[in-house]
Amino acid sequence: MTHDTTAESASGFRTATVVGGGVIGISWTALFLAHGLEVTVSDPLPDVRDRVRAGLREIAPTLAQLGYAVAPLEQSSPMLRFEAEPAAAVHDADVVQENAPERLDVKQQLWQEIERGAPAHALLASSSSSLPASQMAQGMQARERLIVGHPFNPPHLVPLVEVARSSTTDPAVVGLAVTFYRSIGKRPLVLGREIPGFVANRLQAALFREAVYLVSQGIVTEQALDEVVTSSIGMRWAVAGPFRTFHLGGGQGGLPDFLLHLGPALQALWSQLGTPALDAPTTDLLSRQAQDFDGSVVELARQRDEAEVRLMRALDESPA
């Protein structure tokens, strides 16, 4: 798997501003640079340069394995610059990808500043994992410009981007977002309408709620539950999602037969699923068990990324 970043960067997007230099912002920055974009990172924290550059150094080997040219991720690259003031940072941006904390007041204020400084043609996208564009855009003059481009962590590896428009989002903005994300190797999925948490996070929340319940009841440990997922439904869902999986589980009759024969038992189980709370005892239990993962967070993240690369290669080589 190799990537022609020269060709990709000629797709009409030349410059990007990443607002917020945290984990998601660094990941976006790495991917944008690897695709030949000039990137400005805007973050008011005084150590943002050191944090971003350290993060890029950690990400570079993984992107190199995928065939990207990672020289732009080096510390001295002229393709990367920093500007604390959002309005100044976006003045020549073709794309603005915002990654501020999930606080509505913060994002509303930030988007007002970005709108004042950004060119009229710029794509304005938020990485928000739960806040809808309609709420974040309330203080903007041109609310139709804002769209959610919600990635799954880490954005430089996981292909999905949920493109969530508001009722006032200009359809041309939706098309521009899809074009941009495809140009950097992502798989944009346009949602039919706004919903809190979008799709992937709602699914993740539903599964995690039951996972917390099973651990809190002493049925499994965190480590055992993770093994259950990665050894069963995780493998299935990497190649076929829940609906296609059950469609295949219905035999020759497909999903209709599955729903007819197994649907009632599945529905009966819904009423027995747990409704845990992240209260102090549960939080303490989860925190203690998390100490039993074999390795530091940095080591485990590296192992995850290496495994993701192997999985991406396997899926890329498998028949459609």
N, C-alpha and C positions, 0 to 999 in steps of 0.2 A: 504494500500500500504506500503510494507516494503522492505528493501533492504539488501541483504546479501553482505556487503562490503568486508568481508573476502574472499568470493569466487570471487568477481569481481576483487580484487587486485591481484589475482593469475593468471590473464589472460596473464601474460608476461610483463606487464608494472609495474615497481616498483617505479621509481623515475620520477619526472617531474620538469622542470624549467619554471617558469612563468616570462617572461621578460616584465617589465612594471607593476607597482603597482597601476594603476588607477582603475576606476570602473570596467572595463572588466577584468583586471588582478586579482582583488580581487575576483570577481565572479568565475572565473576559479579556483583560488586557493581554494576557499571553496568547490567547486565540487570535485576537485582532492583529497583534504584531506578527504572528506566524503566517497570517494571510496577507501580509504586505501593507497593512494600514498604518498610517502615522497616528499615534495615540497620545492624547493628553489625559493625565489622571488628575482629577480635582478632589482634594480632600484637605480639610483644615488642620488635621493633626500634624504636629511638627516632625514626627518621625516617619511620615508617609513614604518618603523616598527610600529609606532603608528597608521598610517593611515590604514595599512593592518589589524592589529589586531582589530581596531575599526570596520572596515567593516565586518570582520568575525563574530564579536559578533552580528552585526545587522542581518546577514544572517542566523546564526545558528538556531533561532527558526523556520524559514520557512523550512529549510531542516529537522529539527526534525519532523515537521508535516508530511513530506513525508516519514518518517520512517528511515531516515539516523541516524547513530551514529555520533553525532557531537562533541564528546570529542576531536578529533584531531583539532578542530577549536579553542580550548581554548588557552589562551595566553601562557601557559607553555608547550605546546605540543612539544615533541622532533621531531615530524614529519615535523615541519616548521622551516626553517632557512632562513637567508638573506645573500646575497653576491652582492655587488655593481658591480663588474666587470663581464660583461657577459661571457667572455671566461672561467673564473674560476667557474662561477655559473652553467655552463652546462657540466662540465667535466665528470660527471657520470650520465647524464640524459638519460632516455629512451625516453622522450618526451620533446620537447621545444615548448612552446606556446608563441609566441611573440605578444605584445600588445602595441607597441610604437606608438607615434603620427603619423597621416596620412601624413607624409612627406617622399617623395621618397628618398631624400638624407640621412635622418636619418636611414631609414630602410635598405638601401643598405649598409651603414657603419656598422650597427648593425649585419646584417647577415654575413658579412665578419668576424667579431669578433666571432660570435657564431660558425661559421663553423670551425674556428681554434681550438676551445676548445671542441666541442661536439664529443662524440664517433661515430664511423662509423655506428653503428646500430640505432642511435637516429632518431626519427621522428622529422623533422623540419617543423613547421607549423606556419603560420602567421594569426592573427585575423583580418587582414586588411579588411576594409569594402568597399574598392574601388580599391586599387592598385593591379595589377595582379602579380603573381609570376614571370613571365618572366622579368618584370622590376626590381623587388626587388632583384632578383638573379644575376643581371648583373655583380657584382663584385666578385661573388663566384667562387671557383675553380670547384666545382661539382654542377652546376646549377640544375641538375636533382633531387637533394635531396629536394628542396624547394617546398612546396605546401601551398595553402591557406586553412585554416580551419576557415571559417568566421561564428561566432555565431550570434545569435540574442539576444539582451539585455533583461533581464539578463541571461547569459549563464547557471547559476546554476538552472534555471527554464525552459526557453524556449528550447524545444527539438532540433530545427533545427541547423545543422551545414552544411554550403555550402562548399563542397570540390571542390576547383577550381584548376585544374592542368594547367600548361603551356604546350606548344607543346613539350618541352624537359623533362618534369617530368617523372621520371621512373614509369612505371605502378605498380611496386612493392611498391612504396611509396604511390600510391593511395590506394592500398589494405591495407597497414599498417595503413593509416589514418582512413579508414572506420572501420577496426577492433578496433582500439583504441577508437574512439568516441562511437562506439556501446558498448564497454566494460564499459563505464561510463554513460550509459543510454541515450545517444544522438541519434538523427536520422540524420545520414549523408546522404546528397544528392550530388552525383557526377555530376558536370556540364559537358556538352558536349564539351565546349571550353571556353576560357577566354572571358570575356566581362566586361567593366568598371562597377563597382557597383554590379556585379553578378546578382542574380535574385531577392531576397527578397528586397534589397534596391532599385532596379529599380522600383519595384511595389510600394514600400512605397513612393518613390519620386514622382511617377505619381499621386498617390492619394493625397499626401500632396500639390502638386502644385495646384490641383483643390480646395482643402480645403482652401488654402491661398487666392485664387481668390474669393471664395464665401464669406469669412470673410471680405476681403478688399473691396468688393462691398456692404457691409452692408446687405447681404441677410440673414446671420445667424451670431451669435457670436461663438467664439471658443467653449464655453460650449455647445451651442445648436448643433453645428456640431458634437461634440464628442458623444452627445446623439443619434443623427441620426445614426452614425456608430455603436455604441454599441447596439443599439436597432434594427438594421436591418442587414446590410451586415456583421457586426462583428460576430453576432450570426450564420449567415449562414456559413461564411467562417471558423468558428471554427470546423465545422463538414464536410464541403464539399467546396472545392475551387471554383474559378470562373467558370472553365470549367464544373466541375461536377454539379454546381448549375444551369448553363444554360442548361446542358444536361437534368436535371430534369425538368427545366422550359419549355422544348419543348414537354412535354406530352409523349405519347407513341412513338412518332417519335424521341424523344431525341434531341440531339444537331443539327442534320441535319434540323429538322423541326423548331427549334428555329432560326437557321441562315436564313432559308428561309422566315419565317414570321416576325421575329423581328429584324433580322440582318440589313436590310436597315435603319430602324429608329435609331438603335444603331450607325451605321456608320455615319448617318447624324448628330448625337449629337457630334461626335468626333470633327467636324469642329467648334463647338460652345464652346468647352472647353476653359477655361481661360489660359492666359500666363502671370501670374503676375511676378513682380520683387521684390526681397527683398531690395527695396530702403529704404531710411530713413523714409518716411511717413508710409510705410507698416510695417517696423520693429517696429516703435514706436507704431502703432496700435496693433500689435500682442503682444508686450511686456506689454502694458497696460491691455489688456484683460486677459493675463495670470495671472494677479494679482487677478482675480475673481475666480480662482479655490479655492475650499473650503478646505484649509489646506496648511501646508508648504510642500516643496518638500519631506522632510523626511517622513512626515505623509502620503502624497499621494503615495509615493513609497511603504510604508508598506501596505497600502490598496490595491495597485495593486498586490503585492506579495501574499497577503492573498487570493485575488480573483483568481489569477493564480493557486494557490494550489487547491482551490475548483473546478476550471474548469478542471484541470488535473485529479482530482479524478473522476469527472463526466464522462469525456471522457474515462478514463481507465475502468470504470464500464459499459460503454455503448456497445451495440453490434457493431461489426466491420462493 
